[in-house]
Amino acid sequence: MSPAPFAHLPCPVAHALDVLGERWSLLILRDALTGVRRFADFERSLGIAKNILSARLKSLVENGVLERRPSKSDAREVEYRLTDKGRDLVTVVVALAQWGARWESPAGTAPRFFNRHTGAQLALLQLRDVDGALLRLSDIGYEAPSAAASAAA
C-alpha cells in the first residue's frame, strides 16, 4: 500500500480522505452498505472497469473498511463484507446522499432511506449537542490539535 498523502496533516478529515477520498470508494461503500458483496455485482451496479474496481476494493480491504470472506453459497466466490470500521460510515454516506438529494439531484430522482422495520423515512441528519439541541454552523467551534499532541500521536 502506498503511503497516505495526508498522513503528515494533523487532521481527521485529511486522514479519512486518505482512505475514502477517491470517488469510486464512496460508491463502492454505498453499495456495500445496501448489501452488495460480490465483485461482479459491484461491477454491474457501478459500471466500473474491472481494474479500477479491483484496485479500490483492495484499498478498502487494506484500510480495514471491507474484509474478504469466502462466500457461504459458493466457496469459489469471494465476498466483500463491511467491517465495524466500514459500518461506522453509514452516517457519512446517508449525510452525503441527503446533501446530494437537496443540492445536486433533480427532484424525485434521489434514493429514499427508510427504517426497514417501520417503513418511516429517515430524518435529515443534523448536528446536535450532547443534550440534543440543534446546532447551527455559527454554534460550532473547531480546535486543531496542538503540535505537541500531534507529535505524541
C-alpha positions in Angstrom: 0.0 0.0 0.0 1.4 3.4 -0.9 1.9 6.0 1.8 -1.1 8.1 2.7 -0.7 11.6 1.1 -2.3 13.4 4.0 -0.6 11.4 6.8 1.5 14.4 7.8 -1.5 16.6 8.4 -2.9 16.5 12.0 -6.5 16.4 10.7 -9.0 13.6 10.9 -10.7 14.8 7.7 -7.5 14.5 5.8 -6.9 11.0 7.2 -10.4 10.0 6.2 -9.7 11.2 2.7 -6.6 9.0 2.6 -9.0 6.1 2.9 -12.1 7.3 1.2 -11.2 10.3 -1.0 -11.3 8.5 -4.3 -14.8 8.9 -5.8 -15.3 5.2 -6.6 -14.5 4.3 -3.0 -17.6 6.1 -1.7 -19.8 4.5 -4.3 -18.5 1.0 -3.5 -19.1 1.8 0.1 -22.7 2.9 -0.7 -23.3 -0.4 -2.5 -21.7 -2.4 0.3 -24.0 -0.7 2.8 -27.0 -1.7 0.8 -25.9 -5.4 0.7 -23.7 -5.7 -2.4 -21.0 -8.2 -1.7 -19.6 -9.8 -4.9 -17.1 -8.3 -7.4 -19.5 -8.9 -10.3 -22.4 -7.2 -8.5 -20.3 -4.1 -7.7 -19.1 -4.1 -11.4 -22.7 -4.3 -12.6 -24.1 -1.8 -10.2 -21.4 0.8 -10.8 -20.4 0.3 -14.5 -16.8 0.5 -13.3 -13.8 -1.0 -15.1 -12.5 -4.2 -13.5 -9.0 -2.9 -12.9 -10.3 0.2 -11.1 -12.8 -1.8 -9.1 -10.1 -4.3 -8.1 -7.8 -1.6 -7.0 -10.5 0.2 -5.0 -11.7 -3.0 -3.3 -8.1 -3.9 -2.5 -7.5 -0.4 -0.9 -10.7 -0.6 1.2 -9.6 -4.1 2.4 -6.1 -2.8 3.2 -7.6 0.1 5.1 -9.9 -2.1 7.2 -13.2 -0.8 5.7 -14.0 -4.1 4.0 -12.9 -7.7 4.5 -12.7 -10.6 2.0 -14.5 -13.8 3.0 -15.4 -16.9 1.2 -19.0 -17.0 0.1 -21.3 -19.2 2.1 -23.1 -20.2 -1.1 -20.1 -20.9 -3.3 -16.6 -21.5 -1.7 -15.0 -20.5 -5.1 -16.5 -17.0 -4.7 -15.2 -14.2 -2.5 -17.5 -11.7 -0.8 -16.6 -8.2 0.4 -18.1 -7.6 3.8 -18.1 -4.4 5.8 -16.0 -4.3 9.0 -17.1 -2.3 12.1 -15.0 0.5 10.6 -16.9 0.3 7.4 -20.3 0.0 9.1 -19.5 3.2 11.0 -19.5 5.1 7.7 -23.3 4.7 7.2 -23.9 8.1 8.8 -21.4 9.7 6.4 -23.0 8.0 3.3 -26.5 8.9 4.4 -25.5 12.5 5.1 -23.7 12.8 1.7 -26.8 11.3 0.0 -29.1 13.7 1.8 -26.9 16.7 0.8 -26.8 15.5 -2.8 -30.5 15.0 -2.9 -31.1 18.5 -1.7 -28.5 20.3 -3.8 -27.5 18.2 -6.8 -30.2 15.7 -7.8 -33.2 16.6 -10.0 -36.5 16.4 -8.0 -37.7 12.9 -7.5 -34.5 11.1 -8.5 -32.8 10.7 -5.1 -33.0 7.4 -3.2 -35.1 7.2 -0.2 -33.5 6.0 3.1 -36.0 4.4 5.5 -36.3 2.3 8.6 -36.7 -1.3 7.4 -38.8 -2.2 10.5 -41.3 0.7 10.3 -41.0 2.0 6.7 -40.6 5.5 8.0 -38.3 7.8 6.1 -35.0 8.7 7.9 -35.0 12.2 9.2 -32.5 14.7 7.8 -29.2 14.2 9.7 -28.3 17.3 11.6 -25.7 18.3 14.1 -26.9 18.2 17.7 -25.2 19.0 21.0 -24.9 16.3 23.7 -28.2 17.5 25.2 -30.0 17.1 21.8 -30.1 20.8 20.9 -29.9 21.5 17.2 -26.7 23.4 16.3 -26.1 25.9 13.5 -22.7 26.4 11.9 -22.2 29.6 14.0 -22.6 27.4 17.1 -19.7 25.0 16.2 -16.1 25.6 17.2 -13.0 23.8 15.9 -9.7 23.4 17.7 -6.8 21.9 15.8 -4.6 19.6 17.9 -1.5 21.2 19.3 1.8 20.5 17.8 2.8 18.6 21.0 -0.3 16.5 20.9 0.3 15.7 17.2 3.9 14.7 17.8 2.9 12.4 20.6 0.3 10.6 18.5 
